[in-house]
């Protein structure tokens, strides 16, 4: 297997810092980041001897990263680092060979064989013989990592705009198996303005795919753009979700994103849930 590995330190970019500061910043996924300060230590101090090593849960440390397969690595990387402020941990590329093919794609090759079709017709690349390659970049946010993956033909450069397979055209969140990445916005941020700034900064970079929904009914892109600023935020007031502020948004690759604030009652419910989880985990 051939590999290339490079550790990247991002330059201190005043423009990026300014837009993130103006928007209030965003930390990826989940709500534990604001809630774990007083609870994580006690869980870590739980003696391993009192845990049942046979339990699957006792062998886990939590979620390490979310993976996103992209069409254009350069565009996706710019969005998650320069627009949303993540920091690259490292990148690794030119993955090929029998072991990586078997590790990542064996189930899809079996499915193709069962269906009597060429694996390429269902989007399975040939990493085994090197016709295609896989590149990855890991982006760190405050409380989790996003992995960007690009499958490309071997004659295409790393970090390019051409992927091996065509992107999915129907990206409705209603499709089973569809996933989304949720960014947690700080409590003191003006949510309406954050969404407006996100769209403006993305458009400035040519990422016209970054479009947030509105809470009012619109039927054209022109109507969506013309909606008032107040239409950027869905404020939930019905228990047990009271305290949510949220909106759905498409990312530069067409991926489904969500931006949220968790305030008041719903924030307390997540805090209580985390406490309960840590208590149960510590008792195992």
VENFEN-V643185 format. One record per pair of residues at least 4 apart in sequence whose C-alpha atoms are under 7 Angstrom apart, sorted by the first residue. I is the first residue (numbers start at 1). J is the second residue. If there is no record, write none. Layout:
I & J
I & J
This chain:
1 & 95
1 & 96
1 & 97
2 & 94
2 & 95
2 & 96
3 & 92
3 & 93
3 & 94
3 & 95
4 & 92
4 & 93
4 & 94
5 & 91
5 & 92
5 & 93
6 & 90
6 & 91
6 & 92
7 & 89
7 & 90
7 & 91
8 & 88
8 & 89
8 & 90
10 & 87
13 & 17
14 & 18
15 & 19
16 & 20
16 & 82
16 & 83
17 & 21
18 & 22
19 & 23
20 & 24
20 & 25
20 & 84
20 & 85
21 & 25
23 & 189
23 & 194
23 & 197
24 & 186
24 & 189
25 & 185
26 & 84
26 & 183
26 & 184
26 & 185
26 & 186
27 & 141
27 & 142
27 & 183
27 & 184
27 & 185
28 & 141
28 & 142
28 & 143
28 & 144
28 & 182
28 & 183
28 & 184
29 & 181
29 & 182
29 & 183
29 & 184
30 & 184
31 & 184
32 & 36
33 & 143
35 & 271
36 & 40
39 & 43
39 & 275
40 & 44
41 & 45
42 & 46
43 & 278
43 & 282
46 & 282
50 & 284
51 & 58
51 & 283
51 & 284
52 & 58
52 & 284
53 & 58
53 & 59
55 & 59
56 & 60
64 & 144
64 & 145
65 & 144
65 & 145
65 & 146
65 & 147
66 & 145
66 & 146
66 & 147
67 & 146
67 & 147
67 & 148
68 & 147
68 & 148
68 & 149
69 & 148
69 & 149
69 & 150
70 & 76
70 & 148
70 & 149
70 & 150
70 & 253
71 & 150
71 & 161
71 & 162
71 & 163
71 & 167
71 & 253
72 & 76
72 & 160
72 & 161
72 & 162
72 & 163
73 & 77
73 & 150
73 & 159
73 & 160
73 & 161
74 & 78
74 & 159
74 & 160
74 & 161
75 & 79
76 & 80
76 & 252
76 & 253
77 & 81
78 & 82
78 & 83
79 & 83
79 & 84
80 & 84
80 & 85
80 & 86
81 & 85
81 & 86
81 & 87
86 & 139
86 & 140
86 & 141
87 & 139
87 & 140
87 & 141
88 & 138
88 & 139
88 & 140
89 & 138
89 & 139
89 & 140
90 & 137
90 & 138
91 & 136
91 & 137
91 & 138
92 & 135
92 & 136
92 & 137
93 & 134
93 & 135
93 & 136
94 & 133
94 & 134
94 & 135
95 & 133
95 & 134
95 & 135
96 & 100
96 & 127
96 & 128
96 & 130
96 & 133
96 & 134
97 & 101
97 & 127
97 & 128
97 & 129
97 & 130
98 & 102
98 & 128
99 & 103
100 & 104
101 & 105
101 & 106
101 & 127
101 & 128
102 & 106
105 & 109
106 & 110
107 & 111
108 & 112
108 & 124
109 & 113
109 & 119
110 & 114
111 & 115
112 & 116
112 & 117
112 & 118
112 & 119
113 & 117
117 & 121
119 & 123
119 & 124
120 & 124
120 & 125
123 & 165
125 & 132
126 & 130
126 & 131
126 & 132
127 & 131
127 & 132
127 & 133
130 & 154
131 & 153
131 & 154
132 & 151
132 & 152
132 & 153
132 & 154
133 & 151
133 & 152
133 & 153
133 & 154
134 & 150
134 & 151
134 & 152
135 & 149
135 & 150
135 & 151
135 & 158
136 & 147
136 & 148
136 & 149
136 & 150
137 & 147
137 & 148
137 & 149
138 & 145
138 & 146
138 & 147
138 & 148
139 & 145
139 & 146
139 & 147
140 & 144
140 & 145
140 & 146
141 & 145
150 & 163
151 & 163
151 & 164
152 & 156
152 & 162
152 & 163
152 & 164
153 & 164
173 & 178
180 & 256
180 & 257
180 & 258
181 & 256
181 & 257
181 & 258
182 & 257
182 & 258
182 & 259
183 & 258
183 & 259
183 & 260
184 & 259
184 & 260
184 & 261
185 & 259
185 & 260
185 & 261
186 & 261
187 & 261
190 & 194
191 & 195
191 & 233
192 & 196
192 & 229
192 & 230
192 & 232
192 & 233
193 & 197
194 & 198
195 & 199
195 & 232
196 & 200
197 & 201
198 & 202
199 & 203
199 & 210
199 & 211
200 & 204
201 & 205
202 & 206
202 & 207
202 & 208
202 & 210
203 & 207
203 & 208
207 & 252
209 & 250
209 & 251
209 & 252
209 & 254
210 & 249
210 & 250
210 & 251
210 & 252
211 & 249
211 & 250
212 & 247
212 & 248
212 & 249
212 & 250
213 & 247
213 & 248
213 & 249
214 & 224
214 & 231
214 & 232
215 & 231
215 & 232
215 & 233
215 & 234
216 & 231
218 & 223
218 & 224
219 & 223
220 & 224
221 & 225
222 & 226
223 & 227
227 & 231
232 & 247
233 & 245
233 & 246
233 & 247
234 & 245
234 & 246
234 & 247
235 & 244
235 & 245
235 & 246
236 & 241
236 & 242
236 & 243
236 & 244
236 & 245
237 & 241
237 & 242
237 & 243
238 & 242
240 & 266
241 & 266
242 & 265
242 & 266
243 & 262
243 & 263
243 & 264
243 & 265
243 & 266
244 & 260
244 & 261
244 & 262
244 & 263
244 & 266
245 & 260
245 & 261
245 & 262
246 & 259
246 & 260
246 & 261
247 & 258
247 & 259
247 & 260
248 & 257
248 & 258
248 & 259
249 & 256
249 & 257
249 & 258
250 & 254
250 & 255
250 & 256
250 & 257
251 & 255
251 & 256
251 & 257
262 & 266
262 & 267
263 & 267
264 & 268
265 & 269
266 & 270
267 & 271
268 & 272
269 & 273
270 & 274
271 & 275
272 & 276
273 & 277
274 & 278
275 & 279
276 & 280
277 & 281
278 & 282
279 & 283
280 & 284
